Amino acid sequence: MIDKIVGLAENLTPIALIGAGGIGKTAIALTVLHNDRVKQRFGDNRRFIRCDQFPASCNHFLSRLSKVIGAGVENPQDLAPLRPFLSSKEMFIILDNAESILDPQETDARKIYAMVEELCQFRTICLCITSRITTVPRQCKRPGIPTLSMEAACDIFYGIYDNSGRSEIINNLLMQLDFHALSVTLLATTASHNMWDHDRLAREWDKNRTKVLRTAHNESLAAAIELSLDSPTFQELGPDARELLEVIAFFPQGVDENKIEWLFPTISDGANIFNKFCILSLTYRSNGFVTMLAPLRDYLCPQNTMSAPLLCMAKEHYFSRLSVVVVPGEPGFEEAKWITSEDVNVEHLLNVFTSIDTGSSDIWHICACFMRHLYWHKQWLITLGPKIEELPDDHPSKPECLYEFSCLFSLVGNYIEHKRLLTQTLKLQRDQGNKTQVAQTLRTLSGVNRHLQNYTEGLKQVQEALEIYKQLSDSMGQARSLCKLARLLQHDNQPNAAQEAVSLAINLLDKDEKFDICKCYRVLGKISQSKGEIAKAIDHFEEALVIASSFNWHDLLFRICYSLAGLFYDQGRFDDAHLHIECAKLHTANDRYHLGQAMELKAECWYKQHRFEEAKSEVLCAVSIYEKFGATKDMEDCRKLLQKIKRGMDNGELIEIVLPLTPYSLSILGLGH
């Protein structure tokens, strides 16, 4: 980056370094000022002006400029008397902290802006502006100012904090600071002054957060941030501006730009206020969200969430949206996909408010709704599990939350954990005497036991569920139980009985209940495949595919395409298998568990075709995905496949690992470090 800026300076191109306070703008400008190439080009005609050291008026700006460049003009009223001197030699001039004179709300801002713009137009001058606001002359090139790299952050930290050896503890702290230059400097200075070791520094940070970022010289992150908040432009935004910043700070992802009016209906000019936050470099835009650097977020986050009206308003809007029933084929199902981009925000919101109001059944019901959204649209585990399990057994929402949490484990192939949580759920539901919930959990448990090959136990559970649904005259519950029964019977080598169960299920379903009918056809395909009736199996799968495609049910579409791919694999029809694997991939997102399954099957296909390099690549990609979900059984299957691939390779040597797998993955694969 320095080379790029130096190159612009050599070409006399005006430069603006814009970013949040403490990000390192001044440090970059000074580095360029003292660069050998810049020295060679401008010699002694390199000037540095601190714009925050004089009042924001035209007279003061012109007087300081005249004095610093050595023009010798006393109290110039405009640029006219300085032009001959400015045109006489090449100069490199830095206007540091220029937001103090360019803030649009300052009295003389427009006139000063015009003068700075004219300075940019001199053929003999390279003007370099550092500013927290984006209001700079349009001629300026604006190279992006990234946060520090890990290496640069460590160099700064250990350059101040002289301690033997580097530590992962410090690396973790630097990441929590988003590698923000001022914060790194303050952290190192505070640790050095107090002679804290790494562990003590980590404890102080965990306890006091940004309060630690204050040195003995009374420099602090708070002062840097409050300077931005004291600017005329920020003050002009009105009384809600600070609290809006606190909401942005509260959410790890920030606030979705498209939801500003939805989240804050009482704020009449919310979009404009958010734009001004970005102009002031208090926030930045990232993937459609307005967010901020971690140190700013930590400092601005509300201390008491319950007494932050705008945050509570945002919470109620999120909770209202989460309470929508999520059922494939029903209204609201497609709209619920919004969770895919905001799950991190919602989980943080729930984590905070469930801690504040643990006894509330309402907030835990919303937590269950959140997990249901994830089940259908995100397929990701959450970190709220321990809090759910720690709820008292008599808490009215514990069975519901345990059930939904357990279902997330099924999506990542962890059926042992899925069963453990369901068993807890079933006990609580029996104690509460809720027959409908008992039947649902029994039905789900039967499916888990099928995956665990506990067919006798699974058959007993699904038959109990079926009897309960008959007592309740619940035809949908009966149909779904019969579908589960069919899969168990199929795996228990009773295909004819399985076929009969599915037929009964279809007869119980209304013609509009397409989702369940689609699942029944997929089960019929599985049964026909097990009986060796391949043509009939393909017909059933394709019937299911037609229904699922018309509704764009991604989860079912993945399963159907994956089933067809497996069928063609079994038949040795590898081209057809590859085709359907690619179709299956279209219905899962990057790094999801299902994608790992597709890649593993593709690796099997390549192995059968003796395409060992392709097989190796796919299986290693599958492992890297499975590790994210803790899917150890799948990783073990990949290890066995990798051994077969290794034996199939011509040289028979240990294959080269081409992906950056973790030590854990390598140990599972039996490949060492």
C-alpha positions in Angstrom: 0.0 0.0 0.0 2.8 2.4 0.9 4.4 1.8 -2.6 1.0 2.7 -4.2 0.8 6.0 -2.3 4.4 6.8 -3.0 3.7 6.3 -6.7 0.8 8.7 -6.5 2.9 11.3 -4.8 5.6 11.0 -7.4 3.0 11.7 -10.0 1.7 14.7 -8.0 -1.7 13.0 -7.7 -3.7 14.3 -4.8 -4.4 11.6 -2.1 -7.0 11.2 0.6 -6.5 8.7 3.4 -9.9 8.2 4.9 -10.9 5.9 7.8 -11.9 5.6 11.4 -10.0 7.3 14.2 -6.9 5.3 15.2 -6.9 3.1 12.1 -3.4 4.4 11.1 -4.0 7.2 8.6 -1.4 9.5 10.1 1.2 6.8 10.5 0.8 5.9 6.8 1.1 9.6 5.8 4.3 10.0 7.9 5.8 6.9 6.5 5.2 8.3 3.0 6.5 11.7 4.1 9.9 10.1 5.1 10.0 7.6 2.2 13.3 7.7 0.3 11.6 8.1 -3.1 9.5 11.0 -1.7 12.5 12.6 -0.2 14.3 12.3 -3.5 11.4 13.9 -5.4 10.6 16.7 -3.1 13.7 17.2 -1.0 13.1 19.6 1.9 9.8 20.7 0.4 7.8 18.2 2.4 5.3 19.8 4.8 3.0 18.4 7.5 0.1 20.4 8.9 -2.0 19.3 11.9 -5.4 20.7 11.1 -6.9 20.1 14.5 -4.4 22.5 16.1 -6.0 25.7 14.9 -9.6 27.0 14.7 -11.6 25.9 11.6 -11.6 29.3 9.9 -10.3 30.5 6.5 -7.9 33.0 8.1 -6.4 30.5 10.5 -6.0 27.9 7.7 -4.3 30.3 5.3 -2.0 31.7 8.0 -0.9 28.2 9.0 -0.4 27.2 5.3 1.7 30.3 4.6 3.9 29.7 7.7 4.5 26.0 7.1 5.4 26.2 3.4 7.6 29.3 4.1 5.8 31.7 1.8 6.3 34.6 4.3 2.9 36.1 3.7 1.3 37.5 6.9 -2.4 36.9 7.4 -3.4 36.2 3.8 -7.1 36.7 3.1 -7.2 34.1 0.3 -4.9 31.9 -1.8 -4.0 34.7 -4.3 -0.8 36.0 -2.5 0.4 32.4 -2.0 -0.1 31.2 -5.6 3.3 32.5 -6.9 5.2 30.6 -4.1 3.0 27.5 -4.5 3.7 27.4 -8.2 7.5 28.0 -7.9 8.5 24.6 -6.6 7.3 21.0 -6.2 5.9 20.3 -2.7 4.4 17.4 -0.8 1.9 18.8 1.7 0.0 16.6 4.3 -3.2 18.0 5.8 -3.5 15.7 8.8 -6.9 15.4 10.7 -8.5 17.4 7.9 -12.0 16.5 9.2 -11.6 19.4 11.7 -11.6 22.0 8.8 -13.7 20.1 6.2 -16.6 19.1 8.3 -19.6 20.4 6.3 -21.3 21.8 9.4 -18.4 24.1 10.3 -18.9 27.8 9.5 -16.1 28.2 6.9 -16.2 24.7 5.7 -17.3 25.5 2.1 -14.7 28.2 1.6 -11.9 26.0 3.1 -13.1 23.1 0.9 -12.7 25.4 -2.2 -9.2 26.3 -1.2 -8.2 22.7 -0.5 -9.7 21.8 -3.9 -7.6 24.5 -5.6 -4.5 23.2 -3.9 -5.2 19.8 -5.4 -5.2 21.4 -8.9 -1.7 22.9 -8.6 0.7 21.1 -11.0 3.6 21.6 -8.6 1.8 20.2 -5.5 1.0 16.7 -4.2 -1.6 17.2 -1.5 -2.2 14.3 0.9 -5.2 14.5 3.2 -5.9 12.3 6.2 -9.5 12.6 7.4 -12.2 10.7 9.3 -14.9 12.1 6.9 -15.3 11.4 3.2 -15.9 15.0 2.3 -12.7 15.6 0.3 -12.0 17.0 -3.1 -13.2 14.7 -5.8 -9.8 14.8 -7.6 -8.2 12.9 -4.7 -7.4 9.3 -5.1 -8.7 7.3 -2.1 -6.7 4.2 -1.6 -8.4 1.9 0.9 -6.8 1.7 4.3 -7.0 -1.8 5.5 -6.6 -2.8 9.2 -3.2 -4.2 10.1 -2.1 -7.7 9.1 -1.5 -10.1 12.0 2.3 -9.7 11.3 2.1 -5.9 11.4 0.0 -5.9 14.5 2.4 -8.2 16.3 5.3 -6.0 15.2 3.6 -3.0 16.8 2.6 -4.9 19.9 5.9 -6.6 20.6 7.8 -3.4 19.6 6.2 -1.7 22.7 5.7 -4.7 25.0 9.1 -6.2 25.4 8.4 -9.7 26.6 10.2 -13.0 25.8 8.4 -15.0 23.1 5.2 -14.6 21.2 1.9 -16.0 22.3 -1.4 -17.3 20.9 -3.0 -15.4 23.7 -1.8 -12.1 22.2 -2.8 -13.2 18.7 -6.3 -13.8 19.9 -6.4 -10.4 21.6 -5.2 -8.7 18.4 -7.9 -10.5 16.4 -10.5 -9.3 18.9 -9.3 -5.7 18.2 -9.8 -6.2 14.5 -6.1 -5.3 14.2 -7.0 -1.6 14.8 -3.7 0.2 15.0 -4.4 2.6 17.9 -6.0 -0.1 19.9 -3.0 -2.4 19.4 -0.7 0.4 20.4 -2.7 1.2 23.5 -3.0 -2.4 24.6 0.7 -2.9 24.3 1.5 0.3 26.2 -1.0 -0.5 29.0 0.5 -4.0 29.4 4.0 -2.6 29.4 3.3 0.1 31.9 1.6 -2.3 34.3 4.1 -5.1 33.7 1.3 -7.6 33.0 2.1 -11.0 31.6 0.1 -12.4 28.7 -2.4 -14.2 31.0 -3.0 -11.2 33.2 -3.5 -9.0 30.1 -6.1 -11.4 28.8 -7.9 -11.5 32.1 -8.0 -7.7 32.3 -9.3 -7.5 28.7 -12.0 -10.1 29.4 -13.0 -8.1 32.5 -12.8 -4.5 31.4 -12.7 -4.6 27.6 -11.9 -1.2 26.0 -11.4 0.4 29.4 -8.0 -1.3 29.3 -7.1 0.8 26.3 -6.0 3.8 28.3 -2.3 4.6 28.9 -0.5 6.4 31.7 -0.3 9.4 29.4 -4.1 9.5 29.4 -4.4 8.5 25.8 -7.4 6.3 25.2 -9.6 4.8 22.5 -12.5 6.5 24.2 -11.0 9.9 23.5 -10.4 9.0 19.8 -14.0 7.9 19.4 -15.6 10.7 21.4 -13.6 13.2 19.1 -15.6 11.8 16.2 -18.9 12.0 18.1 -18.2 15.6 19.0 -17.9 16.7 15.4 -20.5 19.2 14.1 -21.8 16.7 11.5 -22.5 14.1 14.1 -24.1 16.5 16.4 -26.3 17.7 13.6 -27.8 14.2 13.3 -29.9 14.7 16.4 -30.6 12.9 19.7 -31.1 9.4 18.3 -27.8 9.2 16.5 -25.7 7.9 19.5 -28.3 5.2 20.3 -28.4 4.1 16.6 -24.7 3.7 16.8 -25.2 1.6 19.9 -27.5 -0.7 18.0 -25.0 -1.1 15.2 -22.4 -1.9 17.8 -24.6 -4.4 19.6 -25.1 -6.7 16.5 -22.0 -8.6 15.4 -22.9 -8.2 11.8 -24.1 -4.6 12.1 -27.5 -3.6 10.6 -28.8 -4.7 7.2 -29.0 -1.6 5.0 -32.3 -2.8 3.6 -33.9 -3.1 7.0 -33.2 0.3 8.5 -36.8 1.5 8.2 -38.2 -1.9 9.3 -36.0 -1.9 12.4 -36.4 1.7 13.3 -39.9 2.9 12.1 -39.8 5.9 14.5 -36.6 7.3 13.0 -37.8 9.5 10.1 -34.4 9.9 8.3 -32.7 6.6 9.2 -31.1 5.9 5.9 -29.5 9.4 5.8 -28.2 9.0 9.3 -26.6 5.7 8.5 -25.0 7.3 5.4 -23.5 10.0 7.7 -22.1 7.4 10.0 -20.2 6.0 7.0 -19.1 9.5 5.9 -17.7 10.1 9.4 -15.9 6.7 9.3 -17.7 5.5 12.4 -19.1 2.7 10.4 -18.4 1.0 7.1 -20.4 -1.1 4.6 -19.8 -4.9 4.3 -21.9 -7.3 2.4 -25.0 -5.2 2.6 -24.6 -4.4 6.3 -23.5 -1.2 8.1 -21.0 -2.4 10.7 -18.0 -1.1 12.6 -14.5 -2.1 13.7 -14.5 -4.3 16.8 -12.9 -1.8 19.2 -15.5 0.9 18.3 -18.2 -1.8 18.6 -17.0 -2.8 22.0 -16.8 0.8 23.3 -20.2 1.9 21.9 -22.2 -1.2 22.8 -25.0 -0.3 25.2 -24.1 -1.1 28.8 -27.8 -1.9 29.8 -29.6 -3.5 26.9 -33.0 -3.3 28.7 -32.8 0.5 28.9 -31.9 1.0 25.3 -35.2 1.9 23.6 -34.0 1.5 19.9 -32.3 -1.8 20.7 -35.5 -3.1 22.3 -37.5 -1.9 19.3 -35.1 -3.8 17.0 -35.4 -6.9 19.2 -39.2 -6.9 19.0 -39.1 -6.6 15.3 -36.7 -9.6 15.0 -38.8 -11.6 17.5 -42.0 -10.8 15.6 -40.5 -12.0 12.4 -39.1 -15.2 14.0 -42.5 -16.1 15.3 -43.8 -16.9 11.8 -44.6 -20.6 11.4 -42.0 -22.3 9.2 -43.5 -25.3 7.3 -42.6 -26.2 3.7 -45.4 -25.4 1.4 -47.1 -23.1 3.9 -47.2 -19.2 3.7 -44.1 -17.6 5.1 -41.8 -20.5 4.4 -39.9 -18.8 1.5 -39.8 -15.5 3.3 -38.1 -17.1 6.3 -34.9 -17.5 4.2 -33.9 -14.1 5.6 -32.4 -16.0 8.5 -29.5 -17.2 6.2 -27.9 -13.8 6.3 -28.8 -12.7 9.8 -28.4 -15.9 12.0 -25.3 -14.4 13.7 -27.2 -11.3 14.8 -30.2 -13.2 15.9 -28.2 -15.7 17.9 -26.4 -12.9 19.7 -29.7 -11.2 20.4 -31.1 -14.4 21.9 -27.9 -15.1 23.9 -28.1 -11.7 25.6 -31.8 -11.6 26.3 -32.1 -15.2 27.4 -29.4 -14.4 30.0 -31.3 -11.3 31.2 -34.7 -13.1 31.4 -34.0 -16.8 31.8 -37.4 -17.6 33.3 -39.4 -16.1 30.5 -41.2 -18.7 28.3 -41.8 -16.2 25.6 -38.1 -15.6 24.8 -37.3 -19.3 24.9 -40.2 -20.0 22.5 -38.6 -17.5 20.1 -35.3 -19.4 20.6 -37.1 -22.5 19.4 -38.6 -20.7 16.4 -35.1 -19.5 15.6 -33.8 -23.1 15.5 -36.7 -24.1 13.3 -35.7 -21.4 10.9 -32.2 -22.7 10.9 -33.3 -26.3 10.4 -35.1 -25.5 7.1 -32.9 -22.7 5.8 -29.4 -22.5 7.3 -28.6 -26.0 8.6 -26.1 -24.8 11.2 -25.5 -25.6 14.9 -25.9 -22.9 17.5 -24.0 -22.1 20.7 -27.1 -21.8 22.9 -27.2 -25.5 23.6 -25.7 -25.5 27.1 -28.1 -22.7 28.2 -31.0 -24.8 26.9 -29.9 -27.9 28.8 -29.3 -25.9 32.0 -33.0 -24.7 32.1 -34.9 -26.3 35.0 -36.9 -29.4 33.9 -40.1 -27.7 34.9 -39.5 -24.7 32.6 -42.4 -24.8 30.1 -40.2 -24.1 27.1 -37.4 -26.6 27.8 -39.0 -29.6 25.9 -39.7 -27.4 22.8 -36.1 -25.9 22.8 -34.5 -29.3 23.4 -36.5 -30.8 20.5 -35.6 -28.1 18.0 -31.9 -28.1 19.2 -31.7 -31.9 18.7 -33.0 -31.6 15.2 -30.1 -29.4 14.2 -27.7 -32.3 15.0 -29.5 -34.5 12.5 -28.6 -32.1 9.8 -24.9 -32.6 10.4 -25.1 -36.4 10.8 -24.5 -36.4 14.6 -27.3 -39.0 15.4 -25.9 -40.0 18.8 -26.3 -36.4 20.1 -29.6 -36.1 18.3 -30.9 -39.2 20.1 -29.5 -38.1 23.5 -31.3 -34.8 23.4 -34.5 -36.4 22.1 -34.5 -38.9 24.9 -34.4 -36.0 27.4 -37.1 -34.2 25.5 -39.4 -37.3 25.5 -39.1 -37.7 29.3 -40.1 -34.1 29.9 -43.0 -34.3 27.5 -44.3 -37.5 29.1 -44.1 -35.7 32.5 -46.1 -32.8 31.1 -48.6 -35.2 29.5 -48.6 -33.6 26.1 -49.6 -36.5 23.8 -49.1 -34.6 20.5 -45.5 -33.7 21.5 -44.8 -37.2 22.8 -45.9 -38.7 19.5 -43.8 -36.2 17.4 -40.7 -37.0 19.5 -41.3 -40.7 19.2 -41.6 -40.4 15.5 -38.4 -38.4 15.2 -36.6 -40.8 17.5 -37.6 -43.7 15.3 -35.9 -42.0 12.4 -32.7 -41.4 14.4 -32.6 -45.1 15.5 -32.9 -46.1 11.8 -29.7 -44.1 11.1 -28.1 -45.8 14.1 -29.3 -49.2 12.8 -31.4 -49.8 16.0 -34.3 -51.0 13.9 -36.2 -52.9 16.7 -36.1 -49.9 19.0 -37.1 -47.6 16.1 -40.1 -49.8 15.1 -41.4 -49.9 18.7 -41.2 -46.1 18.9 -42.9 -45.3 15.6 -45.7 -47.8 16.3 -46.3 -46.1 19.7 -46.4 -42.8 17.9 -48.9 -44.2 15.3 -51.2 -45.4 18.1 -51.2 -42.0 19.7 -52.0 -40.2 16.5 -54.9 -42.7 15.9 -56.2 -41.8 19.4 -56.0 -38.1 18.5 -57.6 -38.7 15.0 -54.6 -36.9 13.5 -54.3 -38.2 9.9 -51.2 -36.1 9.1 -49.4 -37.5 12.1 -50.4 -41.0 11.1 -49.2 -40.5 7.5 -45.8 -39.2 8.7 -45.5 -42.0 11.2 -46.3 -44.6 8.4 -43.6 -43.0 6.2 -41.1 -43.4 9.1 -42.3 -47.0 9.6 -41.8 -47.7 5.9 -38.1 -46.6 6.1 -37.5 -48.8 9.1 -39.2 -51.8 7.5 -37.1 -51.3 4.4 -33.9 -51.3 6.3 -35.1 -54.2 8.3 -35.4 -56.2 5.1 -39.2 -56.1 4.9 -39.7 -54.2 1.6 -43.3 -55.4 0.9 -44.5 -54.3 4.4 -42.6 -51.0 3.8 -44.4 -50.5 0.5 -47.8 -51.1 2.1 -47.0 -48.6 4.9 -46.2 -45.9 2.3 -49.4 -46.6 0.4 -51.4 -46.2 3.6 -49.6 -42.9 4.2 -50.5 -41.5 0.8 -54.1 -42.5 1.2 -54.3 -40.5 4.5 -52.8 -37.4 2.9 -54.9 -34.7 1.3 -54.0 -34.0 -2.3 -52.8 -30.5 -1.3 -50.3 -31.8 1.2 -47.6 -31.8 -1.5 -44.6 -31.8 0.8 -45.5 -35.0 2.6 -46.6 -36.7 -0.7 -43.3 -35.7 -2.2 -41.5 -37.4 0.8 -43.6 -40.5 0.3 -42.6 -40.9 -3.3 -38.9 -40.5 -2.3 -39.5 -43.4 0.2 -41.1 -45.5 -2.5 -38.1 -44.9 -4.6 -35.8 -46.1 -1.8 -37.9 -49.2 -1.3 -38.0 -50.0 -5.1 -34.2 -49.5 -5.2 -33.8 -52.0 -2.3 -35.9 -54.5 -4.2 -33.8 -54.1 -7.3 -36.7 -52.5 -9.3 -34.5 -49.8 -10.7 -36.8 -48.4 -13.4 -39.6 -48.2 -10.8 -37.3 -46.5 -8.3 -36.3 -43.9 -10.9 -39.9 -43.2 -11.7 -40.7 -42.6 -8.0 -37.7 -40.4 -7.5 -38.6 -38.3 -10.6 -42.2 -38.0 -9.4 -40.9 -36.6 -6.2 -38.5 -34.3 -8.1 -41.3 -32.8 -10.1 -43.2 -31.9 -7.0 -40.2 -30.5 -5.1 -39.0 -28.5 -8.1 -42.4 -26.7 -8.4 -42.0 -25.4 -4.9 -38.2 -25.1 -4.9 -37.8 -27.0 -1.7 -34.0 -27.1 -1.5 -33.7 -29.7 1.3 -35.9 -32.2 -0.5 -34.4 -31.4 -3.9 -31.0 -32.2 -2.5 -32.1 -35.5 -0.9 -33.9 -36.6 -4.1 -31.0 -35.7 -6.4 -28.6 -37.3 -4.0 -30.8 -40.5 -3.9 -30.8 -40.6 -7.7 -27.0 -40.2 -7.7 -26.6 -43.0 -5.2 -28.9 -45.2 -7.3 -26.8 -44.6 -10.5 -23.6 -45.1 -8.5 -24.9 -48.5 -7.4 -25.7 -49.3 -11.1 -22.2 -48.3 -12.3 -23.8 -45.4 -14.3 -21.2 -42.9 -13.2 -21.9 -40.2 -15.8 -25.5 -40.1 -14.5 -24.3 -40.2 -10.9 -22.0 -37.2 -11.5 -24.8 -35.3 -13.2 -27.2 -35.8 -10.3 -24.5 -35.0 -7.7 -24.0 -31.6 -9.4 -27.7 -31.1 -9.3 -27.7 -31.9 -5.6 -24.9 -29.4 -5.0 -27.1 -26.6 -6.5 -29.5 -27.1 -3.5 -26.9 -26.7 -0.7 -24.7 -23.8 0.2 -20.9 -23.7 0.5 -19.5 -25.4 3.6 -22.8 -27.1 4.5 -22.9 -30.6 5.7 -24.9 -31.8 2.7 -22.2 -30.4 0.4 -19.8 -32.7 2.2 -22.0 -35.6 1.5 -22.2 -34.8 -2.2 -18.4 -34.4 -2.4 -17.9 -37.7 -0.6 -20.2 -39.5 -3.1 -18.4 -37.8 -6.0 -15.1 -39.1 -4.6 -16.5 -42.6 -4.5 -17.5 -42.3 -8.2 -14.1 -41.0 -9.2 -12.5 -43.9 -7.2 -14.6 -46.5 -9.1 -13.5 -44.9 -12.4 -9.8 -45.0 -11.3 -9.6 -41.2 -11.3 -7.6 -41.2 -8.1 -6.4 -37.5 -8.1 -10.0 -36.3 -8.6 -11.2 -38.7 -5.9 -8.5 -37.4 -3.5 -9.4 -33.8 -4.1 -13.2 -34.4 -3.5 -12.7 -36.4 -0.3 -10.4 -33.9 1.2 -12.9 -31.1 0.5 -15.6 -33.3 2.2 -13.4 -33.7 5.3 -12.8 -30.0 5.6 -16.6 -29.5 5.6 -17.3 -32.4 8.0 -14.8 -31.0 10.5 -16.8 -27.8 10.9 -19.8 -29.8 12.0 -18.0 -32.3 14.2 -19.2 -35.2 12.0 -16.6 -37.7 13.1 -18.4 -40.8 11.7 -18.4 -39.1 8.2 -14.7 -38.2 8.7 -14.0 -41.9 9.6 -15.7 -43.0 6.4 -13.6 -40.5 4.4 -10.5 -41.9 6.1 -11.4 -45.4 4.8 -12.0 -44.1 1.4 -8.7 -42.2 1.4 -6.9 -45.4 2.3 -8.6 -47.1 -0.7 -7.6 -44.2 -3.0 -4.0 -44.4 -1.7 -3.8 -48.1 -2.5 -5.2 -47.4 -5.9 -2.6 -44.9 -6.9 0.2 -46.2 -9.0 3.1 -45.5 -6.7 1.3 -46.6 -3.5 2.9 -43.9 -1.5 1.3 -41.6 1.0 -0.7 -39.1 -1.0 0.2 -35.4 -0.8 -2.3 -33.3 1.2 -3.1 -30.3 -1.0 -5.7 -28.6 1.4 -4.8 -26.7 4.6 -6.4 -29.3 6.9 -6.2 -28.9 10.7 -4.2 -31.3 12.9 -7.6 -32.7 14.1 -8.6 -33.6 10.5 -5.2 -35.1 9.8 -5.4 -37.2 12.9 -8.8 -38.5 12.0 -7.5 -39.4 8.5 -4.5 -41.1 10.1 -2.1 -38.9 8.2 -0.2 -37.2 11.0 0.8 -33.5 10.9 
